[in-house]
Amino acid sequence: MAAMRTLLLASSLLIAPPAFAQSIDAAAPVLTPERVFADPSLNGPVARGVSLSPDGELVAFLRSREDDVNTLDLWAAPTGEGEPYKLIDARALVPEAGELSEAEIARRERMRISQRGVVEYSWDEQGRYILAPLEGDIFLADRNGEVRRLTETEGDEIDAKVSPQGTWASWVRDQNLYIQPLAGGDERAVTTDGDGLITWPRAEFIAQEEMDRDTGYWWSPDEARIALTRVDESTVDVIPRLDIQGGGATTIQQRYPRAGRPNAVVDLFIHDVASGERIEVDLGDNDDIYLARVNWSADGGTLYVQRQSRDQQTLDLLTVDPATGESRVIVTQTDDAWVGLTHDFRALEDGRFVWSSEEDGWRHLYLYEADGTLVRQITDGDWAVKSLDGINAETGEVFFTASLEIADGVARELPIEQRLWRTTLDGGAPTPVTSDGGWWSVSMNGPATAFVGNYSDPTTPSQSGLYSADGTFIRWIEENRLGEAHPYHPYLARHRTPEYGTLETPDGHSLVWQMTTPHDFDPSRRYPAVIQVYGGPSGGGVRRGWQPMTTRLLNEAGYVVFRMDNRGEGYRSAAFKRALYLRMGTVEVEDQVLGAEYLRSLPYVDADRISAMGWSYGGFMTLHMLTEPEMGLASAISGAPVTDWSLYDTHYTERFMSTPQANEAGYAASDVVDQLDRLTGRLLLLHGMADDNVIFENTTRVLNALQEQSVPFETMLYPGQRHGIRGNPRQLHQWRTYLDFLDRTIGERSE
């Protein structure tokens, strides 16, 4: 194996030491943690949550306040002439942020929302109104900037929407659904029996956390009906969880569905708005399933439901008669490992629909007749569609995001870049819409005639612009130019850009990596190195884009920073993603060993001073890397790690590991507690003391085991923090802790 790895390293794409972005100015200020975690953000003005109005005349977006990066206001910009203007000033409407309900706190945690103020909003389909929840109440803005308050109640209104034609506002409060006419009038309760363990129509924990479904109700296009969920959590185990704050602790009786244990029961109903009658949708005889996606046909005459089996190896597409609730399966996808969920379903105006599948080994788009008969495969090749972004009904153009390049007329994957592409419903070779050389994400309007494009590359912070469907630039939303007024401009002289390369695994997979070096890099010196890792199923961390300021902090502290996406990580082939099936914590670590060996082969890396750091799945990975002798780590930082997969939730864990009952050997092999006697270096372990995702028990198991073995280690716990550490002061403390630990274990003080 060692000989094989030596050969693989020799055949890798070897890159010369990274070049300077520009000549170093000795007088340039040093980037410090204190400046990184202060306002205004060094990333500049970044537009979040950008969307086009349905008529394409206005762009709405969220922007951080200059005096508080963690508070968002709602802004708008005309797509033609005119400057951006503030639609909703969060501080003006609600000067003091109040306490959010536990349900809303949990929902925001699931959605990874850490800011306050206006954190989400929705358009009506005519583009007349924007509905925005703000600190627990609902505000309605028209496009002229007139804002009126719709609610002022003790309970939090969440998941607020404007009905498609702009007739109604809707929201969930106290476990029930309410609607209110926007023309005036009182709110109306759609459901009234939501209480205790019964909730209407809020997405359950699993849907929010793992299925990327954060709503539980869907308006029909004609506003005649609402499809809505009813969740019964009485079947879910109660996991007592300590919520430890700075001033004390409380015990939360959390309903947490652990792997192999019962889920909540989710039923689907259809509510008739005019009559108030409600019928139940036939989801089949087995209630141990996942309600994955719900969509309406273009005319509102059919409801489409995606039903996923508990083992996630079968995904059925059902059509439902909204008048009776009767359903039938029209398409079924199966896989021996798992069938992934997407947001690629699109119902077309002519009754046909587009859906994606990995049946040929890559995620591609397919066109179906209304009855589920396959018409044709739209995209194909050894590359994956990442998302279906829009379909133009007039031209038949299909727009999608993918990481690919075309060389000599052949399309092939390029994992480190991402662009918008187009083809047609008839199929054909993909054509690029956006430029190469960086990382694009887009949001198209409904007719797919224009899109908002967000772009970055290693020397360009995130920029947002408005573009026509052919890629023609129309106007900036946030140019974010690195001019003298930009907050990062003083640090440009010390800016480092990553280099990229690949390594080959023994089974022939290509692993992409990126590396940055200290600002004063001298190839004749030997530097300590930090491996940043996530490692789990995700979108991948190696990309030709603007790098986090925290990576620059590590470079400023004198570290080579290396990151590699192992097998299982990134939107790549089905075989690449499924390599970790039933054996998490094995192939990913084997790949990271390859990365560590490559680092040691570089003349400017000190082989004895390599550390790793990661959070969540990355915390799981760093523990396994620190107990793998072939990694040879001097130290590692593990944040909020899963240490026993039987303690984690059903949908995520069982997708990759099956159940503890069916895969006992796989669960045992991934339990890091049994491997702690193999630590190769020093450990820093961190966790939020109110974490409701990776329960604190995951870390206390490691604390207890190391203490029983009398092994020294370091711990940092964060009262009141959940799965992420929020706010500038605590994040500053977190990174001061990181840098101090690294300095003592592989940095200057370790020598």
Salt bridges, closest charged atoms under 4 A:
GLU34 OE2 - ARG736 NH2 2.75
ASP55 OD2 - ARG143 NH1 2.97
GLU57 OE1 - ARG143 NH2 3.73
ASP67 OD1 - ARG65 NE 3.35
ASP67 OD2 - ARG91 NH1 3.59
ASP68 OD2 - ARG91 NH2 2.91
ASP73 OD2 - ARG65 NH1 3.03
ASP73 OD2 - LYS86 NZ 3.36
ASP89 OD1 - ARG65 NH1 3.03
ASP89 OD2 - LYS86 NZ 3.39
GLU102 OE1 - ARG722 NH2 2.98
GLU104 OE1 - ARG107 NH1 3.88
GLU104 OE2 - ARG108 NE 2.88
GLU109 OE1 - ARG726 NH2 3.54
GLU120 OE2 - ARG107 NH1 2.81
ASP124 OD2 - ARG128 NE 3.54
GLU135 OE1 - ARG116 NH2 2.32
ASP137 OD2 - ARG149 NH2 2.77
GLU157 OE2 - ARG173 NH1 2.77
ASP159 OD1 - ARG107 NH2 3.67
GLU187 OE2 - ARG173 NH2 2.54
GLU204 OE1 - ARG213 NH2 3.02
GLU209 OE1 - ARG110 NE 2.43
GLU209 OE2 - ARG112 NH2 2.61
ASP212 OD2 - HIS343 NE2 2.90
ASP237 OD2 - ARG261 NE 2.65
ASP243 OD2 - ARG241 NH1 3.85
ASP288 OD1 - ARG310 NH1 3.07
ASP316 OD2 - ARG307 NH2 2.87
ASP335 OD1 - ARG578 NE 3.26
ASP344 OD2 - ARG363 NH2 2.66
ASP350 OD2 - ARG352 NE 2.98
GLU358 OE2 - LYS577 NZ 2.49
GLU358 OE1 - ARG578 NH2 2.95
GLU397 OE2 - ARG422 NH1 3.35
GLU405 OE2 - ARG412 NE 2.99
GLU413 OE2 - ARG572 NH2 2.98
GLU417 OE2 - ARG544 NE 2.89
ASP426 OD1 - ARG376 NH1 3.62
GLU478 OE2 - ARG63 NE 2.53
ASP507 OD2 - HIS509 NE2 3.91
ASP507 OD2 - ARG567 NH1 2.94
GLU556 OE1 - ARG494 NH2 2.79
GLU556 OE1 - HIS519 ND1 3.51
GLU590 OE1 - ARG567 NH2 3.56
ASP591 OD1 - ARG567 NH2 2.86
ASP606 OD2 - ARG609 NE 2.92
GLU630 OE1 - ARG5 NH1 2.27
GLU654 OE1 - ARG310 NE 2.82
ASP671 OD2 - ARG701 NH2 2.81
ASP691 OD2 - HIS687 NE2 3.22
ASP691 OD2 - HIS723 ND1 2.84
ASP692 OD1 - ARG110 NH2 3.04
ASP692 OD2 - ARG722 NH1 3.01
GLU697 OE1 - ARG258 NH2 3.18
GLU714 OE2 - ARG682 NH2 3.77
GLU714 OE1 - ARG744 NH2 2.76
ASP740 OD2 - ARG744 NE 2.96
ASP740 OD1 - ARG749 NH2 2.58
ASP743 OD2 - ARG749 NE 2.75
GLU751 OE2 - ARG609 NH1 3.03
